[in-house]
Each structure stands twice: as C-alpha cells, then as structure tokens.
Amino acid sequence: MNSIFLLIGSSLLVALTFPGGFLWAVRSGQYEDDYMPSVRRLLEEEEPEQVRAPRTA
C-alpha cells in the first residue's frame, strides 16, 4: 500500500513538472519567433563558389 502512495506522489510530481517547464519556456520567450527559423535558410543569399585550380599528382 505504501508503494502505491509513493508511485502516485512521484507521478504527480512528474505531471506537474512538465506544464511548469512549458509555462516557464513560454514566459521567457522561447516561442517568440516560430516562423523565421524555418525560412531563414531559404532567404539567405548564396555565396558564389570559388573556382579551384585542378590538382596535379
């Protein structure tokens, strides 16, 4: 019977930790810009490739 109380208590602790972490992340600005990182690579200017001299053996 004691093990059931221990498991219930630990599961409640874990269950409350995840929403707490999520709320902390939202309030600290982790989800501010969710659009730009996905298209940043598409908007970057590509640098021209440098032409290299052929290697001789």
PDB file of N, CA, C and O in Angstrom:
ATOM      1  N   MET A   1       0.814  -1.187   0.000  1.00  0.00           N
ATOM      2  CA  MET A   1       0.000   0.000   0.000  1.00  0.00           C
ATOM      3  C   MET A   1       0.866   1.263   0.000  1.00  0.00           C
ATOM      4  O   MET A   1       0.524   2.263  -0.632  1.00  0.00           O
ATOM      5  N   ASN A   2       1.978   1.204   0.708  1.00  0.00           N
ATOM      6  CA  ASN A   2       2.876   2.357   0.739  1.00  0.00           C
ATOM      7  C   ASN A   2       3.488   2.623  -0.630  1.00  0.00           C
ATOM      8  O   ASN A   2       3.739   3.774  -0.988  1.00  0.00           O
ATOM      9  N   SER A   3       3.727   1.565  -1.393  1.00  0.00           N
ATOM     10  CA  SER A   3       4.323   1.759  -2.716  1.00  0.00           C
ATOM     11  C   SER A   3       3.351   2.467  -3.653  1.00  0.00           C
ATOM     12  O   SER A   3       3.778   3.221  -4.528  1.00  0.00           O
ATOM     13  N   ILE A   4       2.050   2.236  -3.483  1.00  0.00           N
ATOM     14  CA  ILE A   4       1.066   2.926  -4.321  1.00  0.00           C
ATOM     15  C   ILE A   4       1.098   4.421  -4.030  1.00  0.00           C
ATOM     16  O   ILE A   4       1.061   5.229  -4.958  1.00  0.00           O
ATOM     17  N   PHE A   5       1.166   4.801  -2.757  1.00  0.00           N
ATOM     18  CA  PHE A   5       1.242   6.220  -2.403  1.00  0.00           C
ATOM     19  C   PHE A   5       2.528   6.853  -2.930  1.00  0.00           C
ATOM     20  O   PHE A   5       2.531   8.009  -3.355  1.00  0.00           O
ATOM     21  N   LEU A   6       3.594   6.107  -2.900  1.00  0.00           N
ATOM     22  CA  LEU A   6       4.863   6.606  -3.423  1.00  0.00           C
ATOM     23  C   LEU A   6       4.772   6.811  -4.937  1.00  0.00           C
ATOM     24  O   LEU A   6       5.238   7.827  -5.452  1.00  0.00           O
ATOM     25  N   LEU A   7       4.180   5.863  -5.643  1.00  0.00           N
ATOM     26  CA  LEU A   7       4.040   5.988  -7.095  1.00  0.00           C
ATOM     27  C   LEU A   7       3.096   7.124  -7.476  1.00  0.00           C
ATOM     28  O   LEU A   7       3.359   7.846  -8.437  1.00  0.00           O
ATOM     29  N   ILE A   8       2.008   7.290  -6.743  1.00  0.00           N
ATOM     30  CA  ILE A   8       1.078   8.382  -7.022  1.00  0.00           C
ATOM     31  C   ILE A   8       1.757   9.729  -6.780  1.00  0.00           C
ATOM     32  O   ILE A   8       1.607  10.654  -7.578  1.00  0.00           O
ATOM     33  N   GLY A   9       2.488   9.839  -5.704  1.00  0.00           N
ATOM     34  CA  GLY A   9       3.187  11.085  -5.408  1.00  0.00           C
ATOM     35  C   GLY A   9       4.238  11.420  -6.445  1.00  0.00           C
ATOM     36  O   GLY A   9       4.355  12.571  -6.865  1.00  0.00           O
ATOM     37  N   SER A  10       5.002  10.428  -6.859  1.00  0.00           N
ATOM     38  CA  SER A  10       6.035  10.696  -7.860  1.00  0.00           C
ATOM     39  C   SER A  10       5.425  10.998  -9.225  1.00  0.00           C
ATOM     40  O   SER A  10       5.961  11.820  -9.969  1.00  0.00           O
ATOM     41  N   SER A  11       4.315  10.348  -9.566  1.00  0.00           N
ATOM     42  CA  SER A  11       3.675  10.639 -10.855  1.00  0.00           C
ATOM     43  C   SER A  11       3.074  12.046 -10.856  1.00  0.00           C
ATOM     44  O   SER A  11       3.102  12.728 -11.881  1.00  0.00           O
ATOM     45  N   LEU A  12       2.532  12.484  -9.717  1.00  0.00           N
ATOM     46  CA  LEU A  12       2.029  13.854  -9.637  1.00  0.00           C
ATOM     47  C   LEU A  12       3.164  14.864  -9.747  1.00  0.00           C
ATOM     48  O   LEU A  12       3.001  15.917 -10.364  1.00  0.00           O
ATOM     49  N   LEU A  13       4.286  14.558  -9.169  1.00  0.00           N
ATOM     50  CA  LEU A  13       5.446  15.449  -9.271  1.00  0.00           C
ATOM     51  C   LEU A  13       5.911  15.576 -10.724  1.00  0.00           C
ATOM     52  O   LEU A  13       6.192  16.677 -11.198  1.00  0.00           O
ATOM     53  N   VAL A  14       5.988  14.457 -11.415  1.00  0.00           N
ATOM     54  CA  VAL A  14       6.399  14.482 -12.824  1.00  0.00           C
ATOM     55  C   VAL A  14       5.344  15.182 -13.668  1.00  0.00           C
ATOM     56  O   VAL A  14       5.675  15.954 -14.568  1.00  0.00           O
ATOM     57  N   ALA A  15       4.063  14.912 -13.378  1.00  0.00           N
ATOM     58  CA  ALA A  15       2.980  15.514 -14.168  1.00  0.00           C
ATOM     59  C   ALA A  15       2.925  17.018 -13.992  1.00  0.00           C
ATOM     60  O   ALA A  15       2.514  17.720 -14.916  1.00  0.00           O
ATOM     61  N   LEU A  16       3.320  17.539 -12.843  1.00  0.00           N
ATOM     62  CA  LEU A  16       3.305  18.986 -12.632  1.00  0.00           C
ATOM     63  C   LEU A  16       4.585  19.658 -13.103  1.00  0.00           C
ATOM     64  O   LEU A  16       4.600  20.869 -13.324  1.00  0.00           O
ATOM     65  N   THR A  17       5.650  18.899 -13.258  1.00  0.00           N
ATOM     66  CA  THR A  17       6.919  19.460 -13.714  1.00  0.00           C
ATOM     67  C   THR A  17       6.849  19.852 -15.188  1.00  0.00           C
ATOM     68  O   THR A  17       7.363  20.904 -15.567  1.00  0.00           O
ATOM     69  N   PHE A  18       6.228  19.030 -16.018  1.00  0.00           N
ATOM     70  CA  PHE A  18       6.193  19.314 -17.454  1.00  0.00           C
ATOM     71  C   PHE A  18       5.381  20.566 -17.790  1.00  0.00           C
ATOM     72  O   PHE A  18       5.874  21.396 -18.553  1.00  0.00           O
ATOM     73  N   PRO A  19       4.172  20.750 -17.270  1.00  0.00           N
ATOM     74  CA  PRO A  19       3.487  22.020 -17.552  1.00  0.00           C
ATOM     75  C   PRO A  19       4.219  23.230 -16.961  1.00  0.00           C
ATOM     76  O   PRO A  19       4.200  24.317 -17.539  1.00  0.00           O
ATOM     77  N   GLY A  20       4.856  23.034 -15.821  1.00  0.00           N
ATOM     78  CA  GLY A  20       5.629  24.128 -15.246  1.00  0.00           C
ATOM     79  C   GLY A  20       6.792  24.531 -16.138  1.00  0.00           C
ATOM     80  O   GLY A  20       7.056  25.720 -16.317  1.00  0.00           O
ATOM     81  N   GLY A  21       7.480  23.559 -16.693  1.00  0.00           N
ATOM     82  CA  GLY A  21       8.569  23.848 -17.626  1.00  0.00           C
ATOM     83  C   GLY A  21       8.079  24.497 -18.900  1.00  0.00           C
ATOM     84  O   GLY A  21       8.734  25.383 -19.447  1.00  0.00           O
ATOM     85  N   PHE A  22       6.925  24.056 -19.372  1.00  0.00           N
ATOM     86  CA  PHE A  22       6.351  24.648 -20.580  1.00  0.00           C
ATOM     87  C   PHE A  22       5.967  26.101 -20.339  1.00  0.00           C
ATOM     88  O   PHE A  22       6.249  26.965 -21.169  1.00  0.00           O
ATOM     89  N   LEU A  23       5.331  26.373 -19.220  1.00  0.00           N
ATOM     90  CA  LEU A  23       4.950  27.756 -18.908  1.00  0.00           C
ATOM     91  C   LEU A  23       6.178  28.639 -18.730  1.00  0.00           C
ATOM     92  O   LEU A  23       6.173  29.798 -19.146  1.00  0.00           O
ATOM     93  N   TRP A  24       7.222  28.107 -18.122  1.00  0.00           N
ATOM     94  CA  TRP A  24       8.457  28.871 -17.975  1.00  0.00           C
ATOM     95  C   TRP A  24       9.042  29.211 -19.353  1.00  0.00           C
ATOM     96  O   TRP A  24       9.504  30.331 -19.576  1.00  0.00           O
ATOM     97  N   ALA A  25       9.020  28.231 -20.281  1.00  0.00           N
ATOM     98  CA  ALA A  25       9.573  28.470 -21.616  1.00  0.00           C
ATOM     99  C   ALA A  25       8.757  29.506 -22.373  1.00  0.00           C
ATOM    100  O   ALA A  25       9.324  30.340 -23.078  1.00  0.00           O
ATOM    101  N   VAL A  26       7.445  29.468 -22.242  1.00  0.00           N
ATOM    102  CA  VAL A  26       6.603  30.442 -22.931  1.00  0.00           C
ATOM    103  C   VAL A  26       6.822  31.834 -22.363  1.00  0.00           C
ATOM    104  O   VAL A  26       6.920  32.803 -23.116  1.00  0.00           O
ATOM    105  N   ARG A  27       6.900  31.944 -21.055  1.00  0.00           N
ATOM    106  CA  ARG A  27       7.075  33.255 -20.428  1.00  0.00           C
ATOM    107  C   ARG A  27       8.465  33.838 -20.659  1.00  0.00           C
ATOM    108  O   ARG A  27       8.630  35.058 -20.657  1.00  0.00           O
ATOM    109  N   SER A  28       9.459  32.989 -20.855  1.00  0.00           N
ATOM    110  CA  SER A  28      10.812  33.505 -21.068  1.00  0.00           C
ATOM    111  C   SER A  28      11.094  33.813 -22.534  1.00  0.00           C
ATOM    112  O   SER A  28      12.186  34.274 -22.866  1.00  0.00           O
ATOM    113  N   GLY A  29      10.119  33.564 -23.422  1.00  0.00           N
ATOM    114  CA  GLY A  29      10.268  33.967 -24.820  1.00  0.00           C
ATOM    115  C   GLY A  29      10.855  32.909 -25.730  1.00  0.00           C
ATOM    116  O   GLY A  29      11.358  33.247 -26.801  1.00  0.00           O
ATOM    117  N   GLN A  30      10.813  31.659 -25.353  1.00  0.00           N
ATOM    118  CA  GLN A  30      11.365  30.606 -26.196  1.00  0.00           C
ATOM    119  C   GLN A  30      10.562  30.423 -27.486  1.00  0.00           C
ATOM    120  O   GLN A  30      11.105  29.951 -28.485  1.00  0.00           O
ATOM    121  N   TYR A  31       9.298  30.783 -27.478  1.00  0.00           N
ATOM    122  CA  TYR A  31       8.432  30.577 -28.636  1.00  0.00           C
ATOM    123  C   TYR A  31       8.049  31.889 -29.298  1.00  0.00           C
ATOM    124  O   TYR A  31       6.987  31.975 -29.916  1.00  0.00           O
ATOM    125  N   GLU A  32       8.881  32.903 -29.186  1.00  0.00           N
ATOM    126  CA  GLU A  32       8.560  34.205 -29.755  1.00  0.00           C
ATOM    127  C   GLU A  32       8.492  34.161 -31.279  1.00  0.00           C
ATOM    128  O   GLU A  32       7.485  34.562 -31.862  1.00  0.00           O
ATOM    129  N   ASP A  33       9.529  33.689 -31.916  1.00  0.00           N
ATOM    130  CA  ASP A  33       9.598  33.703 -33.380  1.00  0.00           C
ATOM    131  C   ASP A  33       9.611  32.268 -33.883  1.00  0.00           C
ATOM    132  O   ASP A  33      10.668  31.643 -33.970  1.00  0.00           O
ATOM    133  N   ASP A  34       8.451  31.757 -34.207  1.00  0.00           N
ATOM    134  CA  ASP A  34       8.394  30.372 -34.675  1.00  0.00           C
ATOM    135  C   ASP A  34       8.327  30.283 -36.194  1.00  0.00           C
ATOM    136  O   ASP A  34       8.314  29.181 -36.742  1.00  0.00           O
ATOM    137  N   TYR A  35       8.283  31.426 -36.891  1.00  0.00           N
ATOM    138  CA  TYR A  35       8.211  31.396 -38.350  1.00  0.00           C
ATOM    139  C   TYR A  35       9.577  31.563 -39.000  1.00  0.00           C
ATOM    140  O   TYR A  35       9.915  30.824 -39.925  1.00  0.00           O
ATOM    141  N   MET A  36      10.345  32.501 -38.539  1.00  0.00           N
ATOM    142  CA  MET A  36      11.593  32.858 -39.218  1.00  0.00           C
ATOM    143  C   MET A  36      12.635  31.744 -39.248  1.00  0.00           C
ATOM    144  O   MET A  36      13.280  31.588 -40.285  1.00  0.00           O
ATOM    145  N   PRO A  37      12.849  30.964 -38.201  1.00  0.00           N
ATOM    146  CA  PRO A  37      13.868  29.925 -38.298  1.00  0.00           C
ATOM    147  C   PRO A  37      13.599  28.908 -39.408  1.00  0.00           C
ATOM    148  O   PRO A  37      14.537  28.325 -39.953  1.00  0.00           O
ATOM    149  N   SER A  38      12.337  28.694 -39.741  1.00  0.00           N
ATOM    150  CA  SER A  38      12.039  27.707 -40.773  1.00  0.00           C
ATOM    151  C   SER A  38      12.314  28.229 -42.184  1.00  0.00           C
ATOM    152  O   SER A  38      12.550  27.437 -43.097  1.00  0.00           O
ATOM    153  N   VAL A  39      12.288  29.536 -42.371  1.00  0.00           N
ATOM    154  CA  VAL A  39      12.522  30.088 -43.710  1.00  0.00           C
ATOM    155  C   VAL A  39      13.830  30.857 -43.813  1.00  0.00           C
ATOM    156  O   VAL A  39      14.152  31.373 -44.883  1.00  0.00           O
ATOM    157  N   ARG A  40      14.586  30.944 -42.735  1.00  0.00           N
ATOM    158  CA  ARG A  40      15.835  31.701 -42.760  1.00  0.00           C
ATOM    159  C   ARG A  40      16.793  31.135 -43.815  1.00  0.00           C
ATOM    160  O   ARG A  40      17.462  31.886 -44.525  1.00  0.00           O
ATOM    161  N   ARG A  41      16.847  29.832 -43.904  1.00  0.00           N
ATOM    162  CA  ARG A  41      17.742  29.196 -44.874  1.00  0.00           C
ATOM    163  C   ARG A  41      17.328  29.532 -46.303  1.00  0.00           C
ATOM    164  O   ARG A  41      18.185  29.645 -47.179  1.00  0.00           O
ATOM    165  N   LEU A  42      16.038  29.693 -46.550  1.00  0.00           N
ATOM    166  CA  LEU A  42      15.569  29.997 -47.896  1.00  0.00           C
ATOM    167  C   LEU A  42      15.848  31.446 -48.289  1.00  0.00           C
ATOM    168  O   LEU A  42      15.994  31.746 -49.474  1.00  0.00           O
ATOM    169  N   LEU A  43      15.921  32.332 -47.323  1.00  0.00           N
ATOM    170  CA  LEU A  43      16.099  33.749 -47.611  1.00  0.00           C
ATOM    171  C   LEU A  43      17.556  34.185 -47.646  1.00  0.00           C
ATOM    172  O   LEU A  43      17.846  35.318 -48.030  1.00  0.00           O
ATOM    173  N   GLU A  44      18.466  33.325 -47.261  1.00  0.00           N
ATOM    174  CA  GLU A  44      19.886  33.694 -47.257  1.00  0.00           C
ATOM    175  C   GLU A  44      20.408  33.797 -48.680  1.00  0.00           C
ATOM    176  O   GLU A  44      20.012  33.044 -49.569  1.00  0.00           O
ATOM    177  N   GLU A  45      21.291  34.734 -48.863  1.00  0.00           N
ATOM    178  CA  GLU A  45      21.951  34.878 -50.157  1.00  0.00           C
ATOM    179  C   GLU A  45      23.040  33.815 -50.262  1.00  0.00           C
ATOM    180  O   GLU A  45      23.818  33.602 -49.332  1.00  0.00           O
ATOM    181  N   GLU A  46      23.075  33.167 -51.393  1.00  0.00           N
ATOM    182  CA  GLU A  46      24.102  32.141 -51.587  1.00  0.00           C
ATOM    183  C   GLU A  46      25.396  32.792 -52.046  1.00  0.00           C
ATOM    184  O   GLU A  46      25.395  33.686 -52.892  1.00  0.00           O
ATOM    185  N   GLU A  47      26.485  32.335 -51.482  1.00  0.00           N
ATOM    186  CA  GLU A  47      27.786  32.830 -51.890  1.00  0.00           C
ATOM    187  C   GLU A  47      28.241  32.061 -53.128  1.00  0.00           C
ATOM    188  O   GLU A  47      28.041  30.849 -53.211  1.00  0.00           O
ATOM    189  N   PRO A  48      28.847  32.748 -54.084  1.00  0.00           N
ATOM    190  CA  PRO A  48      29.318  32.029 -55.281  1.00  0.00           C
ATOM    191  C   PRO A  48      30.481  31.106 -54.916  1.00  0.00           C
ATOM    192  O   PRO A  48      31.335  31.445 -54.098  1.00  0.00           O
ATOM    193  N   GLU A  49      30.488  29.954 -55.535  1.00  0.00           N
ATOM    194  CA  GLU A  49      31.565  29.002 -55.284  1.00  0.00           C
ATOM    195  C   GLU A  49      32.851  29.482 -55.924  1.00  0.00           C
ATOM    196  O   GLU A  49      32.848  29.993 -57.044  1.00  0.00           O
ATOM    197  N   GLN A  50      33.941  29.315 -55.212  1.00  0.00           N
ATOM    198  CA  GLN A  50      35.220  29.728 -55.756  1.00  0.00           C
ATOM    199  C   GLN A  50      35.732  28.626 -56.682  1.00  0.00           C
ATOM    200  O   GLN A  50      35.624  27.435 -56.388  1.00  0.00           O
ATOM    201  N   VAL A  51      36.291  29.062 -57.807  1.00  0.00           N
ATOM    202  CA  VAL A  51      36.837  28.109 -58.763  1.00  0.00           C
ATOM    203  C   VAL A  51      38.237  27.731 -58.305  1.00  0.00           C
ATOM    204  O   VAL A  51      39.082  28.600 -58.090  1.00  0.00           O
ATOM    205  N   ARG A  52      38.475  26.457 -58.158  1.00  0.00           N
ATOM    206  CA  ARG A  52      39.773  25.987 -57.708  1.00  0.00           C
ATOM    207  C   ARG A  52      40.581  25.467 -58.889  1.00  0.00           C
ATOM    208  O   ARG A  52      40.029  24.946 -59.858  1.00  0.00           O
ATOM    209  N   ALA A  53      41.872  25.614 -58.793  1.00  0.00           N
ATOM    210  CA  ALA A  53      42.750  25.081 -59.835  1.00  0.00           C
ATOM    211  C   ALA A  53      42.773  23.562 -59.710  1.00  0.00           C
ATOM    212  O   ALA A  53      42.731  23.030 -58.601  1.00  0.00           O
ATOM    213  N   PRO A  54      42.839  22.862 -60.839  1.00  0.00           N
ATOM    214  CA  PRO A  54      42.877  21.397 -60.758  1.00  0.00           C
ATOM    215  C   PRO A  54      44.158  20.924 -60.073  1.00  0.00           C
ATOM    216  O   PRO A  54      45.234  21.493 -60.259  1.00  0.00           O
ATOM    217  N   ARG A  55      44.011  19.888 -59.292  1.00  0.00           N
ATOM    218  CA  ARG A  55      45.159  19.341 -58.567  1.00  0.00           C
ATOM    219  C   ARG A  55      45.957  18.436 -59.481  1.00  0.00           C
ATOM    220  O   ARG A  55      45.400  17.654 -60.251  1.00  0.00           O
ATOM    221  N   THR A  56      47.263  18.554 -59.383  1.00  0.00           N
ATOM    222  CA  THR A  56      48.132  17.679 -60.166  1.00  0.00           C
ATOM    223  C   THR A  56      48.771  16.679 -59.254  1.00  0.00           C
ATOM    224  O   THR A  56      49.063  16.974 -58.096  1.00  0.00           O
ATOM    225  N   ALA A  57      48.991  15.493 -59.773  1.00  0.00           N
ATOM    226  CA  ALA A  57      49.555  14.419 -58.939  1.00  0.00           C
ATOM    227  C   ALA A  57      51.038  14.462 -58.833  1.00  0.00           C
ATOM    228  O   ALA A  57      51.633  13.618 -58.163  1.00  0.00           O
TER     229      ALA A  57
END
